[in-house]
Structures are given as C-alpha cells and as structure tokens.
C-alpha cells in the first residue's frame, strides 16, 4: 500500500537539511527542522515551515536525542522523518523508534541498517554473497595484545577500523610495529567517543588503492538498481574532499562488474531506499568490499547531475511504498560532474579544523554550478560539529569541462573569517596527475606535500595590504563630515606619508601612501613605489588601476581585521597596533590550544624532561583528536590544564623551559 507523505521532519542540521527541504518544497511537502541552541540563527532553521529547539549545542544533548526528535515529530504532526546523512542516519535504533511511533523513516529498514552497522558482520554477510572482501581480523577478543598480534600476522601495512565507525573517524593506518600501541588506543577511543563502540577491526591495507563507490536504490518489492559509480580517492585523514563521476579508472566492463557486486550486496540484506556500496579498487583492477553506507551520501549531487534524478525525491517515493520508477537499463549516465567539500580547516597545519565567524560568503552564479551550503555571511562555525561549510558541484559534457568550471568557481569564491581549504583544493585540481586522472587515496601525501609547505605568496599579501589600506581610506573619505573640502589624510607636512602595518601570520607588511588628489595615490610597499588610482569603491568591492591594469577585489573589514579576496586569493590581515599590549604575548616555550576543545589526556607533569615533538597532551575538537607537542627540548615548567577541561582557542596549556 502507498501513503502520500504530507510533512517531513529533517533530523539533521546545516546544508543537509536545506538540501532535503528543497526537494520537499518541490513535491509540495511541508518541512520541519530541529535545532540546537548553537544553530538557532542558522539558515536551515529560518527556511523550514516549522522548527523545534532540541537542547544545548553538544550533539549528545540535541541532535542525537531520539526522544526529543520524536516528540518534535509528534507536536508538529509530521508523518515522516528524513535523517539526512549524518548523526542518526545509520542508527537502527532510531529507525526502529520511528517505526514504533508510527512515523515513516525515509531510509532503509532497521534490519538492513543493523546488518551493515557492524563492519565485522557486514563483511561476513557480503562475503557469503560472493563479493570479494579484504583479509583481516574481526574477532571478539579486543585485548590490545591480541589486536597487535593479529596485525603482525596479517602483515604491515594494516588498517585499524572502529567497528561502528564512519567518515574516517576511528580509523588508523599503521605501517610499523612500534606505531601499534598508540594507534590501537586512539582508534578505540575515537570509536567509543564517536559511536559508543570501541571495538576494532584489523584489515590488510591495500597499497595505492582507489576508493570507488556505487550508488544503489531499492524498493520494498525486491527491485534494486545501481546508479553507477563515484570516484572518492582524493582524501585527507581518510575523509573525502573531492568526488567525481564517472571514475577515470573505470571502463564499461569494470563498471558492470562493480555494479553487479553492489547489487549482490543490496540483495543480501534486502536493501530498500538509497544506499552506497563502497569498494577499494587495487592497481591490478581487482576490487574489494569496504562497507555499505545505509543512507544518502554527502557526494550524491554528482550522481544527480549525470543521471538527471533527484535522489531525495526517489527516497520519499520509495518510503511512501511506491515501486522504482525505472529499470537498470533506463538509468541515464550523461556527462561528468565533480564535487569539492569546502572545510573550515588549515591544510598547512595538518588540516586542523577551524571555528569562528564567517564574515563573508560569496559565490556568483554560473553555468554548470550547484552549491549546497548551510552557511551565509555572519554564520558561526561551532566547535561542536563537523567543519564542512559547503559542497560545490560543477558539471558539463565531459570531465575537462566540469573541471574547468570547478576551478573557475573556486577562484570566484570568497570565504572570509575562517581559514578554509579552498586554495589547497585549487592546487589539487590544477595538478597534472589529477587532470590526467592518475591518482589514488595517497595522492595528497605523494603529490601535495610540497604545496602544503609552499612559502606564503608575498606578492599577493602585499597587494592585499594595499587593497585593505586604500579601502580603509575610501571608507574614511565617505564617512568624513568635518571640513569637507580637505581630503582625507591631509597634513601640513606633505613629505610625511600616511601608513598602516598589517600582520599576516608571522609576517608584517607596511604600506605608506600619499593622496595626490582625484583618488590617485603614490603607494610604497617595501622597496616598491607605484601610482595607484581608485577607480571605484562600492563596499565591499574596490577597483584599482595600476599602470593601466584594472582589477577588482572584495574587502571585508571587521574590527582590526581586513579580509581581502583579490587575484583569486584570500588574505586575512590584522592591523598592527602602534602600541601593542605586551601582557598578551605567549611566554617562550608556551604551548597554546590551536582551537577551542576538551582536554582528554595530559601526559606530562611539572618538572618532567621532554624532547621537541613529544606529545604533551591530547585534546578533542570537532569530533577529532589533536596532539599538542613540545616546541623544544626542555623541562615542563607549567601545566595549566587537567583532563576534562574545556579550553578556548589560544589558551595557554603548557610551558616548556629550556634545559
């Protein structure tokens, strides 16, 4: 029997909710959002037909509270719940609770989720169905000594995986025997913290693998189709950052083989609704089952672009009890599409997640461009959730067109206020090996380390400093009310220029300038002198002309900071005070928190002797563990925190004095 869904509660947050609600609006279905205190001003809350507060910011007190979500569904009279693709999306307990409450769960059955929720059981199940699986250990004895023994038996390299994990969390690659103890402890800790299960699997690691996944759709009548593949090999910390379809590694024959294997996985668990079967593809074209994600994937838009389908719409129709609307032979596969994930993170600092306020979010519309985001100018990036800001998708007749459109989109994107991976993604997309399609999951380690270590672009920073200085001058000029006939910056000693100094990291750029009238300036930066004309200032756009060359930049000013998007580069500048407060300086040998977070382990005490690079403590932030290491050899002179402390960014944690 079929029953038309009238109102959907989306049990998630951010761009996920906005994506699901967009389809609901298209289908005439009303929408309900749930939110935490940290998200009360978020766009997805504002755009929903109704919204209900769940609780405080931590997800355990809000987005993971099944009882509160079901209460919101009852109060709003929602007849269905879409779990999105995070938090409770792969919770059999949640799907079961929805069933018990008489609310349609837009996803697979609890039985299917449960069978794939344990990597150990999933591997055994699909292996029985004839799907190739990776050799490894999935025993119940979780003694670290046993895990270490099994890892040694399998042979290095091995991959430790949290049994209930996902998204790269609770996953550790181990190449040497001596790395095992710390890796086992950390993977188990992340599995317990993130998924409530510290059980680990040990698998043989396939060197130089590609990560290829197959999208599947199934209805309650036993019909199952696949929608071809997505290439997801460009990863950092085992998490995808670039996805595309079709995969450069697959031909028609291999596509048919992997598609058939994905269907076998789905049939083995009587799969219904949307799901993804993930495979490891070896250099010799052999492939092995990795896992089944029993939900819609973050990267599903690339599949939609080449098939013409709306996967959320298909999910809702299947959940209503309708049969699949097409056969395998009718699946369209036209053109190519790419997706990149924009994260608030610092690639040069080990992709350390960032938090803070987005002071500018701007991306012009373009042909073949699709943007999925949960942020806007003014949004706060919280320490409590994943730091992904947006998914940018481009598509075209072939891979070259989609790739060129992606590079153009990223160059146009202004993301100010928090450090992002935008520039790093551009470097990846411009690398000859990526353009040629020659890559695997080690691409970043093999090809991008030099890019991560590249020195700052001094020319771009100096140009940004000039832009910030003249934008500030224009703002003062427009806001001037006294003596209107006297130009801004006038002084009786014409030979003394106005000046400003900016800090960019540990670098300082001094800009001196004289206003010659008619918006023309002589500007000095270092040893360089140039004449610059301000063509126009339409806040936040500044157009300059230097030696006949015009260029436009976006300039966002916030307090003592100026954020400049110019020449396809984002630069954040801090106006250097003329009289700095010395009390704010970090003492020599001081270690500060790289971001807000929770201290989960302190490994040293006052008086301990340490070596440079030794781990002093471990903190947890944005669902990941981060180590704070000694900056030099010496003695621990001060420990300012204990395990369990919640600390702010830049808080002083430990001081190491010289021996």
ABEGO torsion letter per residue (X at the ends): XBBBBABBBBBBBEAAAAAAAAAAAAAGBBBBBBBBAAAAABAAAAABABBBBAEBABAAABAABAAAAAAAAAAAGBABBBAEBBEAAABAAAAAAAAAAGBBBBEBBAAAAAAAABAAAAAAAAAAAGBBBBBEBABABABAAAAAAAAAAAEOBBBBBBAABEGGBGBBBBABAAAAAAAAAAAAAAAAAAAGBABBBBBBBBBGBBBBBBBBBBBAAGBBBBAEBBBAABBBGGBBABBBOBBAABBAAAAAAAAAAAAAAAAAAGBBEBBBBBBBBBAAGBBBBABBBBBBBAAAAAAAAAAGBBAAAAAAAAAAGBBBABBAAABBBBEBBBBBBBBBBBAAAGGBBBBEBBABBBBBBBBGBBBBBABBBGBBBBAABBABABBBBBBBABAAAAAAAAAAAAAABBBBGBBBAAAAAAAAAABAAAAAGBBBAAAAAAAAAAAAABBBBAAAAAAAAAAAAAAAAAAAAAABABGAABBBGBBABAABBBBBBBBBEABBBBBBBBBAEGGBBBBBBEABBBBBBBABBBOABBBBBBGGBBBBBBBBBBEABBBBBBGGBBBBBBBBBABBBAAABBBBGBBBBABBBBBABBABBBGBBBBBGBBABBBBBGGBBBBBBBABBEBBABBABBBGBBBBBGBBABBBBBX
